[in-house]
């Protein structure tokens, strides 16, 4: 997948931009707050129909304006594809492929596979289980449509069960309707997550060991209530407790990934550099997994990649990025030295842009 051209109007601090990109490495240089990350978020939006920062759609509209528009022209498996999105305040977003609007936004997920490495990824380690579940779901949903459908069905049934709990409904038959739907969908989601992580963990370990030069022992483990057996009897057994607590306590919506360093929780003992290495390894493993299982090569977005890393880890990551392992790459930094080093280490074509107050100029 290659993004050839991008048009932006009123997206965050970018009033207007018309950009053409290299099929290989695209570098964006500028101080903090100039719009580098906003550009990457616009690219992310065209892949996932939402912002990487998970803010409300209207919050992406430039201050003082009433709408934003994005359009990307892609080369996907030797076919030209145009993706466009438009949003007006207090109106439903419009998302189109080749001028034809999607009936369901979920139908678009996976068409333009993408992996983003961002400073905001630290929430994967520091945040709650919902962040780590989202990471798993984003990876799998880009190549497995039945998984995404099962996840949507589960969440809708979960919402209905929670509504009964909030209303303090006592009739067991009303719960059983939604619990049966939850159990069927949960089984599919759990099995897919389990198979995915069994294949994913060795790839993650390989990337981490490469960046850290094999000096640290990290772990990644899947935790789920379904490891204890089928969900349906667990839901029935927990019903009385859930009525007291006020929400559903059993199910795949409580799944988690345990992240460890030397058998201790990463969020408790990991340094900033170790946590950053862990996150970069996760995302590079995600890229390799999508490249192997999807229908087209993902785009890789690297936002402020080298922050909080020592010189040796920076050097090893730069060699990875400059290799021919990855497809099209977009990378931002405040330090031109890092970007120049990447360019010098590769024979691939590249483009370099300077970013000032939401405006882009070639260097």
C-alpha positions in Angstrom: 0.0 0.0 0.0 1.5 3.3 -1.1 0.0 6.7 -0.3 0.9 8.9 -3.3 -0.9 12.1 -2.6 -2.7 13.6 0.4 -5.1 16.6 0.5 -6.0 18.2 3.8 -8.4 21.0 4.6 -9.0 22.3 8.2 -7.7 19.2 10.0 -6.4 20.3 13.4 -3.8 23.0 12.9 -3.5 22.3 9.1 -5.5 24.8 7.2 -4.7 23.4 3.8 -2.0 21.1 2.4 -1.5 19.3 -0.9 1.4 16.8 -0.6 3.0 14.2 -2.8 5.1 11.4 -1.2 7.9 9.0 -1.9 7.0 5.4 -2.1 9.7 4.7 0.4 10.8 7.1 3.2 9.1 10.4 4.0 10.6 12.5 6.7 9.0 15.5 8.5 11.2 17.9 10.5 9.9 20.6 12.9 9.6 21.8 16.4 6.9 20.4 18.7 3.4 21.7 18.1 4.0 22.5 14.4 1.7 19.9 12.9 3.9 16.9 12.2 1.8 14.5 14.4 -1.4 16.0 12.9 -0.2 15.0 9.4 0.3 11.4 10.6 -3.1 11.5 12.3 -4.7 12.5 9.0 -3.1 9.5 7.3 -4.2 7.3 10.2 -7.8 8.7 9.9 -8.0 7.6 6.3 -7.2 4.0 7.4 -9.4 3.7 10.5 -12.1 6.3 10.1 -11.1 8.0 13.3 -8.2 9.9 15.0 -5.4 8.0 16.6 -5.9 10.2 19.7 -9.6 8.9 20.0 -11.0 12.4 20.3 -14.5 13.3 19.2 -14.6 13.9 15.4 -15.6 17.6 15.8 -12.4 18.2 17.9 -10.4 17.4 14.8 -11.9 20.4 12.9 -9.5 23.4 12.9 -10.5 26.1 15.4 -12.9 28.6 13.9 -13.9 26.4 11.0 -17.1 24.3 10.4 -15.6 21.2 8.6 -12.6 19.3 7.7 -11.8 17.2 4.6 -9.2 14.6 3.9 -8.4 12.8 0.6 -5.7 10.3 -0.1 -4.7 8.7 -3.5 -3.2 5.3 -3.0 -1.5 2.6 -5.1 -2.9 -0.6 -3.7 -1.6 -3.7 -5.5 -1.1 -1.8 -8.7 -4.6 -0.3 -8.6 -5.3 3.4 -7.9 -7.7 3.9 -5.0 -9.0 7.2 -3.6 -10.2 7.5 0.0 -11.9 10.6 1.2 -13.6 11.8 4.4 -15.6 14.9 5.3 -17.0 16.1 8.5 -19.2 19.1 9.4 -19.9 20.0 13.0 -23.0 18.3 14.4 -23.3 16.2 11.3 -22.5 12.5 10.5 -19.1 11.9 8.9 -19.0 10.9 5.2 -16.4 8.3 4.3 -15.9 7.3 0.7 -13.8 4.9 -1.4 -13.6 6.0 -5.1 -16.5 8.4 -4.5 -18.8 5.7 -3.2 -19.9 6.1 0.4 -19.5 3.2 2.8 -22.7 1.8 4.3 -20.8 0.7 7.4 -17.5 2.2 8.4 -16.4 -1.2 9.7 -16.4 -2.4 6.1 -13.4 -0.1 5.5 -11.2 -1.4 8.3 -8.3 -3.4 6.8 -8.5 -1.9 3.3 -5.6 0.5 4.0 -3.6 -1.4 6.7 -1.4 0.9 8.8 0.8 0.8 11.9 1.6 3.9 14.0 4.3 4.3 16.6 3.5 7.3 18.8 4.5 8.8 22.2 0.8 8.2 23.1 1.6 4.4 22.9 2.9 4.6 26.5 -0.8 4.2 27.6 -0.4 0.5 26.5 1.9 0.0 29.4 0.6 2.5 31.9 -3.1 2.4 31.1 -5.8 -0.2 31.8 -6.7 -3.4 30.1 -9.0 -1.7 27.6 -5.9 -0.1 25.9 -4.2 -3.4 25.4 -7.4 -5.1 24.2 -7.7 -2.2 21.7 -4.2 -3.0 20.4 -5.1 -6.6 19.8 -8.4 -5.7 18.2 -6.8 -3.2 15.8 -4.2 -5.7 14.6 -6.7 -8.6 14.1 -9.5 -6.5 12.6 -7.3 -5.3 9.8 -7.1 -8.8 8.3 -10.0 -10.8 9.8 -13.5 -9.5 9.1 -15.4 -12.3 10.9 -13.4 -11.3 14.0 -14.5 -7.7 13.8 -18.1 -8.8 13.2 -18.0 -11.1 16.3 -16.5 -8.3 18.4 -19.3 -5.9 17.3 -22.0 -8.5 18.1 -20.4 -9.2 21.5 -20.3 -5.5 22.5 -23.9 -4.9 21.4 -25.1 -7.9 23.5 -22.9 -6.8 26.4 -24.5 -3.3 26.2 -27.9 -4.9 26.5 -27.0 -7.0 29.5 -25.5 -4.1 31.3 -28.7 -2.1 30.6 -30.7 -4.9 32.3 -28.3 -4.7 35.2 -28.7 -1.0 35.6 -32.4 -1.3 35.5 -32.2 -4.1 38.2 -34.2 -6.5 36.1 -34.7 -9.8 37.9 -36.1 -12.0 35.2 -33.4 -14.6 34.3 -34.9 -15.3 30.9 -34.2 -11.7 29.7 -30.5 -12.1 30.7 -30.2 -15.5 29.0 -31.1 -14.0 25.6 -28.2 -11.7 25.6 -25.8 -14.0 27.5 -26.2 -16.7 24.8 -25.3 -14.1 22.1 -22.3 -12.9 24.2 -21.1 -16.5 24.7 -21.2 -17.4 21.0 -19.4 -14.2 19.9 -16.9 -14.4 22.8 -15.8 -17.9 21.8 -14.9 -16.8 18.3 -13.1 -13.7 19.7 -11.2 -15.6 22.4 -10.0 -18.3 20.0 -8.8 -15.8 17.5 -7.0 -13.7 20.1 -5.3 -16.8 21.5 -4.1 -18.0 18.1 -2.9 -14.5 17.2 -0.9 -14.0 20.4 0.7 -17.5 20.1 2.1 -16.4 16.7 2.7 -12.8 17.6 4.8 -13.2 20.8 7.8 -14.8 19.1 7.9 -12.0 16.5 7.7 -9.4 19.3 10.5 -11.1 21.3 12.7 -11.1 18.2 12.3 -7.4 17.6 12.8 -6.5 21.3 16.0 -8.6 21.5 17.3 -7.0 18.4 16.8 -3.4 19.7 18.0 -4.2 23.2 20.9 -6.4 22.0 19.5 -9.4 24.0 20.4 -7.9 27.3 16.8 -8.1 28.8 14.2 -10.7 29.3 10.6 -9.5 28.4 7.3 -11.3 28.5 3.9 -11.0 27.0 1.0 -13.2 28.1 -2.8 -13.4 27.4 -5.2 -13.4 30.3 -8.9 -14.2 29.8 -11.9 -15.5 31.8 -12.5 -17.9 28.9 -9.3 -19.8 29.8 -11.5 -21.1 32.7 -14.1 -22.5 30.3 -17.2 -21.5 28.4 -18.5 -18.0 29.1 -22.2 -18.9 29.4 -22.1 -20.7 32.8 -19.7 -17.9 34.1 -22.3 -15.3 33.2 -25.1 -17.2 34.9 -23.0 -17.7 38.0 -22.0 -14.1 38.3 -25.4 -12.6 37.6 -26.3 -11.9 41.3 -22.9 -10.3 41.9 -23.1 -8.2 38.8 -26.5 -6.9 39.9 -24.9 -5.7 43.1 -21.8 -4.2 41.4 -23.7 -2.6 38.5 -22.0 -4.1 35.5 -20.9 -7.3 33.8 -17.7 -8.7 35.4 -17.1 -11.8 33.3 -16.2 -11.8 29.6 -13.8 -11.0 26.8 -14.3 -7.3 27.6 -12.1 -8.0 30.6 -9.2 -9.7 28.7 -5.7 -8.3 29.1 -2.1 -8.7 28.0 0.4 -9.0 30.8 3.6 -7.2 30.0 6.7 -8.1 32.0 10.4 -7.4 32.3 12.4 -10.1 34.0 9.1 -11.6 35.3 8.0 -8.3 36.9 5.3 -5.9 35.5 6.8 -3.6 32.9 4.8 -0.6 34.2 6.3 -1.0 37.7 10.0 -1.6 36.9 10.6 -0.6 33.3 12.7 2.5 32.7 11.6 5.0 30.1 14.0 3.6 27.5 12.9 0.0 28.3 9.2 0.9 28.0 9.8 2.7 24.7 11.8 -0.3 23.4 8.9 -2.6 24.4 6.4 -0.4 22.6 8.5 0.0 19.4 9.0 -3.8 19.4 5.2 -4.3 19.7 4.4 -2.1 16.8 7.1 -3.5 14.5 5.9 -7.0 15.3 2.4 -5.7 14.5 3.7 -4.5 11.1 5.4 -7.8 10.3 2.2 -9.7 11.2 0.0 -7.6 9.0 2.4 -7.8 6.1 2.4 -11.6 6.3 -1.3 -12.1 6.8 -2.9 -9.2 4.9 -3.6 -8.6 1.3 -1.3 -5.6 0.9 1.8 -4.1 2.6 0.9 -1.8 5.5 2.0 1.9 5.8 4.3 2.6 8.8 4.0 5.9 10.7 6.8 6.7 13.2 6.1 9.8 15.3 8.9 11.0 17.5 10.4 7.6 17.4 13.8 8.2 19.1 12.7 10.0 22.2 13.8 8.4 25.5 16.1 6.0 23.8 19.9 5.7 24.3 22.3 6.1 21.4 22.8 2.4 20.9 19.1 1.6 20.7 18.5 4.6 18.4 21.3 3.3 16.1 19.8 -0.2 15.9 16.3 1.1 15.2 17.6 3.4 12.5 19.2 0.4 10.8 15.9 -1.4 10.9 14.0 1.5 9.5 16.5 2.1 6.7 16.4 -1.6 5.7 14.1 -3.0 3.0 12.0 -4.8 5.6 9.3 -2.2 5.6 7.3 -0.6 2.8 6.3 3.1 2.8 7.4 5.0 5.9 6.4 8.3 7.4 8.7 9.5 10.1 8.7 12.7 12.2 11.4 14.2 14.4 12.6 17.5 15.9 16.2 16.5 15.2 17.3 16.6 11.6 20.5 14.6 12.5 18.4 11.5 13.1 16.5 11.9 9.8 19.6 12.5 7.8 21.2 9.4 9.3 18.3 7.3 8.2 18.4 8.7 4.7 22.2 8.1 4.5 21.7 4.5 5.5 19.3 3.7 2.7 19.4 3.6 -1.0 15.7 4.0 -1.2 14.0 7.1 -2.6 13.0 9.6 0.1 11.3 12.9 0.6 12.1 15.5 3.4 9.6 18.2 4.5 9.9 21.1 6.9 6.8 21.7 9.1 6.0 25.2 10.5 2.6 26.1 11.9 0.7 23.5 9.9 2.5 24.4 6.6 4.8 22.0 4.7 7.8 22.8 2.5 10.2 20.4 0.8 13.8 20.4 1.9 
